[in-house]
Each structure stands twice: as C-alpha cells, then as structure tokens.
Amino acid sequence: MPLIRRGAAALAALAVCAVGLAGCGGSAPTHLARAGAPGSSTSSTSTSGSPAAVAHLAAAEHPELAEFPSVSGRSLRQLALTIGGTAHLGAGTQTYTPGVQRFAFALTSHSNRYIYAPTAVYIASSLSATARGPFLAAADPLTVAPPYRSRQYEGPGDLAAVYWTELPVPRSGVYDVLALTRVGHRLIGSTGEVAVAISTPIPGVGQRPPAIATDTLSSVHGNLGLLTTRVPPESMHSVSFKQVLGRRPVALLFSTPQLCTSRVCGPVTDELVELQHTFGRRLVFIHEEVYVDNRPQRGLRPQLREFHLETEPWLFTVNRRGVITARLEGVFGMREAQAALAAAVGSE
C-alpha cells in the first residue's frame, strides 16, 4: 500500500514556491531502506560514523513543543508556508487502522543523507483541512553495545536512529502528514501519507495471538542454519511459542538478518539479543526466520502466514495471560524495544 501520493508531493512543492527556494521535494521513498541510499554529505557526522546532512542526534532524541508552530486553526498547506527547506520522508510503518497509531520514519536530505534534528509531525484528512499537532517525534537510536552486534548490524546507509510518534486517525481513509524539523533558526518540511484501513487481520495490542509452533533446535534436528541467518547465531530457539503462550511473558520477533528486504532486521535482532541479557529470565525470547528453509524463492514460513504478515521485521510482546501488550512494525530503536518488553513483564 503506497504511503506517498501526488497530493503530498504537491504540498512540498507549494511550500518551496511560497518561500522562494531553489529546490523542491517532499515526496519520499515508500520504503525505509530506499530512504537510506548513500549520497554526498553537507555537514557533520552521525553517531555511527557515517556522514549525515544534519547530525544533531542528541537534540533529535528530545524535541520540545516550543520548537514548533502551533496549529492555530491552520491547514497543512498553511503550515507548509513556515518552512525554509525540504527533505525526504521515508516511512517505516504501513499498517494503520482507526485509533492512535505508531508512525515511524526516517528523514533524508536531497543527497540521501540522514537528517537528525528535533522533529514533530502534523496530520490532517486533506491538505486544506485543519491540521492536528504538533506530535513530537523523538529519534530513537539503534545503538547496540559491541558484544551484541552481529555481522548484519549495520542498517541501510548506516542508519543511526529512527523517528517515531503516535498519530490519531479516527477513521479509515487517507491522511496527509507534514514533518517539521528544527535546524537552527529554520524549519525543514517533509511530507508523507498514512493510508488507514478499516481493519487488519494482523493481531494487535489487547488481542490474543495465534498459538503458532515456532522452530526450535529440536524441530530442525539440530540444523542451526535453518533456525537463523544471523552471524553469529542468537539463542532464541529453546522453546516453541506455543509451549509458553499463556504461561510466561514472551517477546516474539519475526526477522531475517541476512535476507531482509528492508535491511533493518539485523539491527533490531541485535537489539533483542542485548535486551535478552538485560531482561534475563523475566521474558522468553523467540526469534522466527521469515522464509521457508531461509530460501526466499520458497516463500514465507507458515508462522508468518498465521500472523498474516507479509513484511519484515515485526516484534510482538505477550504477557503471561497470553495477551499482546506491544506490536512494533518495521524498524524500531532500543528505547521503544525496551518499553515493549517492559509492557509484557509489567502487565502480569
């Protein structure tokens, strides 16, 4: 389902014309991995060591409402007149239903370098409708301590952090979004779109997940290569999800570090490996690969089909009562992952 449409791109073009800038832009790659293509750098470096267009990650982690304009009855089109430059928004989530929904994304310059600075998001049912916001979008670092990093740790373009916020979408339909990023004394604008379905078969928070039998070392007769593509292998295959569902808190991760289309499976799997040491026996950690026999040409594993998943990665945390307490689609940072695990343990 595409997340960017011509109307959103037109919003950025309108803003550029309004402030008399030479550039244009705003419409973004629909996949986070494509948003991370390398390009030339215009300033300092990110925490991962790779060049970034704007690298104020510490400030991006703690945006403040005072840094962004209040709506005051304005539309997204009118808010766009406040910008002094444009960037690209690469959406990291694409599953939305009515309610308050997680919206994760990356920001890149026109030279395809990541932008890290204080950011907030505005949303409206159309470009001319009254906007809602600002909703602060803190940057969540993907930093993993060196002992827990795999060979697949580096994300697309050395992604150092992902922005995320929660947006209100009261009904199904298509919503336009405008991300404003504070860089010094000016605002950079990035546009996107949220397509909200009436419902989704993917189990969500408050629901019971399907009691799937995940692969274990026993079920694959000791063939560790069928259990995980991570190098080195992680230890998340001691028991099947079905065995512990409704008995112990569980973190269930669907990812394929080596074969990931989005290229973010490696970093998020490493996050879980580190958090497994933090949470210890308070939580059962289970990792399920994506493709049958780890061969993409053979299609998705039946476990993903039972969860109605068609993309990767996904993290579900489930409490002792067998109820989902958090669901994270796509890329997520260490703080959000830790909060998701804590929700499963703390809701007992």
C-alpha positions as CSV (number, residue, x, y, z in Angstrom):
1,M,0.0,0.0,0.0
2,P,1.7,3.2,-1.1
3,L,2.2,5.8,1.6
4,I,3.1,8.8,-0.5
5,R,0.8,10.4,-3.2
6,R,0.9,13.3,-5.6
7,G,-1.1,15.5,-3.3
8,A,1.6,15.3,-0.5
9,A,4.4,16.0,-3.0
10,A,2.4,19.0,-4.2
11,L,2.3,20.3,-0.7
12,A,6.1,20.4,-0.5
13,A,6.3,22.0,-4.0
14,L,3.8,24.7,-2.9
15,A,5.8,25.5,0.2
16,V,9.0,25.8,-1.8
17,C,7.4,28.2,-4.2
18,A,5.9,30.2,-1.4
19,V,9.2,30.8,0.3
20,G,11.1,31.3,-3.0
21,L,13.6,28.4,-2.5
22,A,15.5,27.0,-5.4
23,G,14.9,23.3,-4.6
24,C,11.8,21.2,-4.5
25,G,10.9,17.9,-2.9
26,G,9.0,16.2,-0.1
27,S,7.7,13.1,-1.7
28,A,9.7,10.3,-0.4
29,P,10.7,6.6,-0.9
30,T,7.9,4.4,0.4
31,H,10.4,2.0,2.0
32,L,12.8,3.0,4.8
33,A,15.7,1.0,3.2
34,R,15.4,3.0,0.0
35,A,15.5,6.2,2.1
36,G,19.0,5.3,3.2
37,A,20.8,5.2,-0.1
38,P,24.2,6.8,0.2
39,G,24.9,10.3,-1.2
40,S,27.1,13.3,-0.6
41,S,27.4,14.9,2.8
42,T,26.7,18.6,3.5
43,S,27.9,18.8,7.2
44,S,28.8,16.8,10.2
45,T,28.7,13.1,11.0
46,S,26.2,10.8,12.7
47,T,26.8,8.7,15.8
48,S,27.5,5.6,13.6
49,G,30.4,7.4,11.9
50,S,28.7,7.9,8.5
51,P,28.1,11.4,7.1
52,A,24.8,13.0,7.7
53,A,23.1,16.0,6.2
54,V,22.2,17.3,9.7
55,A,23.6,15.4,12.7
56,H,22.1,16.7,15.9
57,L,21.0,13.3,17.2
58,A,21.2,14.3,20.9
59,A,18.7,17.1,20.3
60,A,16.6,14.9,18.0
61,E,16.1,12.5,20.9
62,H,14.4,15.2,23.0
63,P,12.3,17.5,20.8
64,E,10.2,20.2,22.6
65,L,6.8,21.6,21.7
66,A,8.2,25.2,21.9
67,E,10.4,24.4,18.9
68,F,7.4,24.0,16.5
69,P,4.5,26.2,15.5
70,S,1.0,25.7,17.0
71,V,-1.7,24.8,14.6
72,S,-4.0,27.7,15.5
73,G,-6.6,26.6,13.0
74,R,-4.2,26.3,10.1
75,S,-4.2,23.6,7.4
76,L,-1.1,21.6,6.4
77,R,-0.9,23.8,3.3
78,Q,-0.7,26.9,5.5
79,L,1.8,25.3,7.9
80,A,4.0,24.5,4.9
81,L,4.5,28.2,4.4
82,T,6.6,28.2,7.6
83,I,9.3,26.0,6.2
84,G,12.7,27.2,4.9
85,G,13.7,24.0,3.1
86,T,12.5,20.5,2.2
87,A,13.7,16.9,2.8
88,H,12.5,13.4,2.1
89,L,10.4,11.3,4.5
90,G,10.9,7.5,4.3
91,A,8.0,5.7,6.1
92,G,9.0,2.7,8.3
93,T,5.4,1.6,9.0
94,Q,2.5,0.9,6.7
95,T,-0.2,-0.9,8.8
96,Y,-2.8,1.5,10.2
97,T,-6.3,1.1,11.5
98,P,-8.6,3.6,13.2
99,G,-7.3,4.8,16.6
100,V,-3.9,6.1,17.8
101,Q,-1.3,4.6,15.6
102,R,2.5,4.3,15.7
103,F,4.2,6.2,12.8
104,A,7.9,5.5,12.3
105,F,10.1,7.2,9.7
106,A,13.5,8.4,8.6
107,L,14.4,11.8,7.2
108,T,17.0,12.3,4.5
109,S,18.4,15.2,2.5
110,H,18.1,15.5,-1.2
111,S,21.6,14.0,-1.4
112,N,20.2,11.0,0.5
113,R,22.0,11.6,3.8
114,Y,20.2,11.1,7.1
115,I,18.9,14.1,9.0
116,Y,18.8,14.1,12.8
117,A,17.3,17.1,14.5
118,P,14.3,17.9,16.6
119,T,11.2,16.9,14.7
120,A,7.4,16.9,15.1
121,V,4.5,15.7,12.9
122,Y,1.2,17.3,11.8
123,I,-1.7,15.3,10.3
124,A,-4.9,16.2,8.5
125,S,-7.6,14.5,6.5
126,S,-6.6,16.7,3.5
127,L,-4.1,19.4,2.6
128,S,-6.7,22.1,3.2
129,A,-8.3,20.6,6.3
130,T,-7.4,21.9,9.8
131,A,-4.3,20.1,10.9
132,R,-3.7,18.4,14.3
133,G,-0.4,18.5,16.0
134,P,2.4,19.0,16.7
135,F,3.1,15.4,17.7
136,L,6.7,15.2,18.9
137,A,8.7,12.5,17.1
138,A,11.7,11.6,19.1
139,A,14.7,9.9,17.4
140,D,15.3,6.5,18.9
141,P,18.9,5.3,18.5
142,L,19.5,1.8,17.1
143,T,22.8,1.7,19.1
144,V,23.8,-1.8,20.3
145,A,26.8,-2.5,22.6
146,P,29.7,-4.1,20.6
147,P,29.5,-7.5,22.3
148,Y,25.9,-8.0,20.9
149,R,26.5,-6.8,17.4
150,S,26.2,-9.3,14.5
151,R,27.8,-9.2,11.1
152,Q,24.4,-7.8,9.9
153,Y,24.3,-5.0,12.4
154,E,24.7,-2.0,10.0
155,G,21.3,-0.9,8.7
156,P,20.7,0.9,5.3
157,G,23.1,3.7,4.9
158,D,24.4,3.2,8.5
159,L,21.0,4.2,9.9
160,A,21.7,5.5,13.4
161,A,18.2,6.2,14.7
162,V,14.5,6.1,13.7
163,Y,11.9,8.8,14.4
164,W,8.5,7.7,15.8
165,T,5.4,9.2,17.2
166,E,1.7,8.3,17.7
167,L,-0.9,9.8,15.4
168,P,-4.6,10.0,15.9
169,V,-6.6,8.5,12.9
170,P,-10.2,8.4,13.9
171,R,-11.5,6.6,10.8
172,S,-10.4,4.8,7.7
173,G,-9.2,6.8,4.8
174,V,-6.1,8.6,3.6
175,Y,-4.4,11.3,5.8
176,D,-1.7,13.7,4.8
177,V,1.3,14.3,7.2
178,L,3.8,17.0,7.4
179,A,7.0,16.5,9.4
180,L,8.7,19.7,10.5
181,T,12.4,19.5,11.6
182,R,14.1,22.3,13.5
183,V,17.5,23.1,12.1
184,G,18.9,26.2,13.8
185,H,16.5,29.0,13.2
186,R,14.6,27.4,10.3
187,L,12.2,24.6,9.7
188,I,12.6,21.8,7.1
189,G,9.5,20.2,5.8
190,S,8.9,16.6,4.7
191,T,5.6,15.2,3.5
192,G,4.0,11.8,3.6
193,E,0.8,9.9,3.8
194,V,-1.0,7.5,6.1
195,A,-3.5,5.1,4.5
196,V,-5.8,3.8,7.2
197,A,-7.7,0.5,6.6
198,I,-11.0,-0.4,8.2
199,S,-9.3,-3.3,9.9
200,T,-6.3,-5.7,9.7
201,P,-6.0,-9.4,10.3
202,I,-2.6,-8.9,12.0
203,P,-3.2,-9.3,15.7
204,G,-2.7,-6.2,17.8
205,V,-2.5,-4.9,21.3
206,G,-5.1,-6.4,23.6
207,Q,-5.7,-9.4,21.4
208,R,-4.6,-13.0,21.7
209,P,-2.1,-14.1,19.1
210,P,-2.3,-17.4,17.2
211,A,-0.7,-20.3,19.1
212,I,1.9,-21.0,16.5
213,A,4.7,-23.6,16.8
214,T,7.9,-21.7,16.2
215,D,11.1,-23.5,15.1
216,T,13.4,-24.9,17.7
217,L,16.7,-26.7,17.5
218,S,14.8,-29.9,18.1
219,S,12.3,-29.3,15.4
220,V,15.0,-28.7,12.8
221,H,17.0,-31.8,14.0
222,G,20.0,-29.7,15.1
223,N,20.4,-27.8,11.9
224,L,21.2,-24.3,13.2
225,G,21.4,-22.9,9.7
226,L,17.6,-23.4,9.3
227,L,16.9,-21.6,12.6
228,T,18.6,-18.3,12.0
229,T,20.6,-16.3,9.3
230,R,22.2,-14.2,12.0
231,V,26.0,-14.4,12.2
232,P,26.8,-15.3,14.9
233,P,23.6,-17.3,15.7
234,E,21.5,-15.9,18.6
235,S,20.0,-18.0,21.4
236,M,16.3,-17.5,20.9
237,H,15.1,-21.0,19.9
238,S,15.0,-23.0,23.1
239,V,11.2,-23.4,23.2
240,S,8.3,-23.0,20.8
241,F,6.0,-20.1,21.1
242,K,3.0,-22.4,21.5
243,Q,4.7,-24.0,24.6
244,V,5.0,-20.8,26.6
245,L,2.0,-18.8,25.3
246,G,-0.3,-18.0,28.3
247,R,2.3,-19.3,30.7
248,R,5.2,-16.8,30.6
249,P,5.8,-13.3,29.1
250,V,7.2,-13.6,25.6
251,A,9.0,-11.5,23.0
252,L,8.3,-12.9,19.5
253,L,10.5,-11.4,16.8
254,F,9.9,-12.2,13.1
255,S,13.1,-11.2,11.2
256,T,15.7,-12.4,8.8
257,P,19.0,-10.7,9.4
258,Q,20.8,-11.9,6.3
259,L,17.9,-11.9,3.8
260,C,16.0,-8.8,5.0
261,T,14.5,-6.7,2.2
262,S,14.3,-3.6,4.4
263,R,17.9,-4.2,5.7
264,V,16.8,-3.4,9.2
265,C,16.4,-6.9,10.5
266,G,20.0,-7.1,11.5
267,P,19.9,-4.1,13.8
268,V,16.6,-4.9,15.5
269,T,17.6,-8.5,16.1
270,D,20.8,-7.3,17.7
271,E,18.7,-5.1,20.0
272,L,16.8,-8.1,21.2
273,V,20.0,-10.0,21.7
274,E,21.2,-7.3,24.0
275,L,17.9,-6.9,25.8
276,Q,17.8,-10.6,26.3
277,H,20.7,-10.2,28.6
278,T,19.0,-7.3,30.3
279,F,15.7,-9.0,31.0
280,G,17.2,-12.4,31.7
281,R,14.6,-15.0,32.8
282,R,11.8,-12.4,33.2
283,L,10.9,-12.9,29.5
284,V,11.1,-15.7,26.9
285,F,12.8,-14.5,23.7
286,I,11.8,-16.2,20.5
287,H,13.1,-15.4,17.0
288,E,11.4,-16.8,13.9
289,E,13.0,-16.5,10.5
290,V,10.9,-15.3,7.5
291,Y,11.5,-17.7,4.6
292,V,11.0,-21.4,4.3
293,D,14.4,-23.0,4.7
294,N,15.8,-19.5,4.6
295,R,15.3,-19.5,0.8
296,P,13.2,-16.5,-0.4
297,Q,12.1,-18.4,-3.5
298,R,10.2,-20.9,-1.3
299,G,8.0,-18.2,0.1
300,L,7.1,-17.1,3.7
301,R,7.2,-19.5,6.6
302,P,3.7,-20.7,7.8
303,Q,4.3,-19.0,11.1
304,L,4.2,-15.6,9.3
305,R,1.1,-16.6,7.3
306,E,-0.7,-17.5,10.5
307,F,0.0,-13.9,11.8
308,H,-1.0,-12.5,8.4
309,L,2.4,-10.9,7.9
310,E,3.8,-10.0,4.5
311,T,6.7,-7.8,5.5
312,E,9.6,-7.8,8.0
313,P,10.6,-7.3,10.8
314,W,7.8,-7.5,13.4
315,L,8.0,-7.6,17.2
316,F,5.1,-8.8,19.3
317,T,5.3,-8.9,23.1
318,V,2.8,-11.0,25.0
319,N,2.1,-11.1,28.8
320,R,1.7,-14.2,31.0
321,R,-2.0,-14.2,30.3
322,G,-1.4,-14.7,26.5
323,V,-2.4,-11.1,25.5
324,I,-0.4,-8.9,23.2
325,T,1.0,-5.9,25.0
326,A,3.0,-4.3,22.2
327,R,3.3,-4.6,18.4
328,L,6.2,-3.0,16.5
329,E,6.2,-3.0,12.8
330,G,9.4,-2.4,10.8
331,V,12.4,-0.6,12.3
332,F,12.5,0.4,16.0
333,G,15.1,1.8,18.3
334,M,16.4,0.4,21.6
335,R,14.2,2.6,23.8
336,E,11.0,1.5,22.1
337,A,12.0,-2.1,22.1
338,Q,12.8,-1.9,25.8
339,A,9.4,-0.3,26.5
340,A,7.6,-3.1,24.5
341,L,9.3,-5.8,26.6
342,A,8.6,-4.0,29.9
343,A,4.9,-3.8,28.9
344,A,4.8,-7.6,28.7
345,V,6.5,-8.1,32.1
346,G,4.8,-5.2,33.9
347,S,1.2,-6.2,32.9
348,E,1.3,-9.5,34.7
